[in-house]
Amino acid sequence: MRASCVALLLVSLSSTSAPAQISSADANPLLGTWTLNVAKSSIDYAALPRDESRTYRAAPNDGMVFSVEGTDGDGASYAYGTTAAVDGREYPMPGTGTRNGGDAVSWTLADPRTVHAVVLRMGEVVNRVVLSVSNDGRVLTITENGTGPDGSPTHGVRVYDRQ
């Protein structure tokens, strides 16, 4: 059985701040369940996961609950999630199977359909990630560039379909 995940809580942003905001959870295009489209995805540092599901749900105060579950290319299950605000600060990211061994994440909102994430391991950046939802809201593309546990560069583009 997969380990249970914890939540990612995105802080609400008021409509009077910078233009790139999520003013309410209802307006957040990330909300929902996304399933990895293996045929459209690629990574250069390991075998693609056999399957992966990401879930983003509304939480109090215009927040968001975030969890990931999947089976890696070798057949091992993984699950992780986090609680974080979209404020550029580091938040713990517990679980198994995080990209490049990350143990913390920092989130910022680039525009209403794009979130930038920095994944850290012991305070060092190991992955820079862009999560982007298509204009029609049906596809989530996650582009990642980082450094693997052995110091080698990593790159991946994962495509998810809304369920």
C-alpha positions in Angstrom: 0.0 0.0 0.0 1.3 3.4 -0.8 2.3 5.7 2.0 -0.3 8.4 2.8 0.7 11.9 1.6 0.5 15.2 3.4 -0.9 18.5 2.0 0.3 21.4 0.0 -1.4 24.6 1.3 -1.1 27.5 -1.0 -1.8 30.9 0.7 -4.5 33.0 -0.8 -3.5 36.0 -2.7 -5.6 39.2 -2.7 -6.8 40.7 -5.9 -5.1 43.9 -5.1 -1.5 42.5 -5.2 0.6 41.7 -8.2 -1.4 40.7 -11.3 0.0 37.1 -11.3 -2.3 35.7 -8.6 -4.7 33.0 -7.6 -7.5 35.1 -6.1 -9.6 32.1 -5.0 -9.3 28.3 -4.9 -12.2 28.1 -7.5 -10.1 30.1 -10.0 -7.0 27.8 -9.6 -6.6 25.7 -12.7 -4.3 23.2 -10.9 -7.3 21.9 -8.8 -8.2 18.4 -9.7 -6.6 15.0 -10.3 -3.9 14.6 -13.0 -2.6 11.3 -14.4 0.8 11.0 -16.0 0.7 10.5 -19.8 3.8 8.3 -20.1 3.7 8.4 -23.9 4.1 12.2 -23.9 6.6 12.4 -21.1 10.4 12.1 -20.9 13.1 12.2 -18.3 16.9 11.8 -18.9 18.0 10.4 -15.5 15.9 7.3 -14.9 13.1 5.2 -16.3 9.8 7.0 -16.4 7.3 6.1 -13.7 4.9 3.3 -14.7 2.1 5.5 -13.4 1.7 8.6 -11.3 -1.3 10.6 -10.1 -1.2 14.1 -8.7 -4.1 15.6 -6.8 -4.7 19.3 -6.0 -7.8 20.0 -3.8 -9.1 23.3 -2.4 -8.4 23.8 1.3 -9.5 26.5 3.7 -8.4 30.1 3.1 -8.1 29.5 -0.7 -5.3 27.0 0.0 -4.6 23.7 -1.8 -4.0 20.1 -0.7 -1.3 18.5 -2.9 -0.3 14.8 -3.1 1.6 12.6 -5.5 1.4 8.8 -5.7 3.0 6.5 -8.2 5.0 3.5 -9.2 8.5 4.1 -10.4 10.2 2.4 -13.4 11.4 -0.4 -11.2 8.0 -1.1 -9.7 8.5 0.6 -6.4 5.6 2.6 -5.0 6.2 6.2 -3.9 4.1 8.9 -2.3 4.8 12.5 -1.2 3.2 15.8 -0.6 3.7 19.0 1.4 2.1 21.9 3.1 3.4 25.2 1.7 2.4 28.8 1.0 3.1 30.5 -2.3 5.5 32.9 -0.7 9.0 31.8 -1.8 9.8 30.3 1.6 11.0 26.7 2.2 8.6 24.1 3.5 9.2 20.4 4.3 8.2 17.9 1.7 8.0 14.5 3.4 7.4 11.2 1.7 9.2 8.8 -0.7 10.2 9.2 -4.3 10.6 13.0 -4.4 12.5 14.3 -7.4 16.3 14.3 -6.9 15.9 13.4 -3.2 14.3 16.7 -2.3 13.2 17.2 1.3 11.7 20.8 1.0 10.0 23.0 -1.6 9.5 26.7 -2.2 6.6 27.9 -4.4 6.0 31.1 -6.3 3.2 32.0 -8.7 4.4 33.2 -12.1 0.9 33.8 -13.6 -2.6 32.3 -13.0 -1.7 29.1 -14.9 2.0 28.7 -13.9 3.7 27.9 -10.6 7.4 27.9 -10.2 8.9 25.5 -7.6 12.4 25.1 -6.2 13.1 21.7 -4.7 15.8 21.6 -2.0 17.7 18.8 -0.3 19.3 19.8 3.0 19.1 23.4 2.0 20.7 23.1 -1.4 18.7 23.5 -4.7 18.3 20.2 -6.5 15.5 20.9 -8.9 13.8 23.9 -10.5 10.3 23.1 -11.7 7.7 24.9 -13.8 4.1 23.6 -13.5 2.0 25.0 -16.3 -1.7 24.3 -17.1 -2.8 24.5 -20.7 -5.3 27.2 -21.8 -8.1 24.7 -22.1 -7.3 23.3 -18.6 -6.9 19.7 -19.7 -3.1 19.3 -19.6 -0.6 20.0 -16.9 3.1 20.1 -18.1 5.8 19.9 -15.5 9.3 20.9 -16.7 12.2 20.2 -14.4 15.9 20.9 -14.4 18.1 19.8 -11.5 21.0 17.9 -10.1 20.7 14.2 -9.2 22.0 12.8 -5.9 25.3 11.9 -7.7 25.8 15.4 -8.9 24.8 14.8 -12.5 22.3 17.2 -14.3 18.7 16.0 -14.7 16.0 17.2 -17.0 12.4 16.0 -17.5 9.2 17.0 -19.1 6.2 15.3 -17.7 2.7 15.6 -19.2 -0.4 15.0 -17.2 -4.0 14.6 -18.3 -6.9 16.0 -16.2 -9.1 13.2 -14.9 
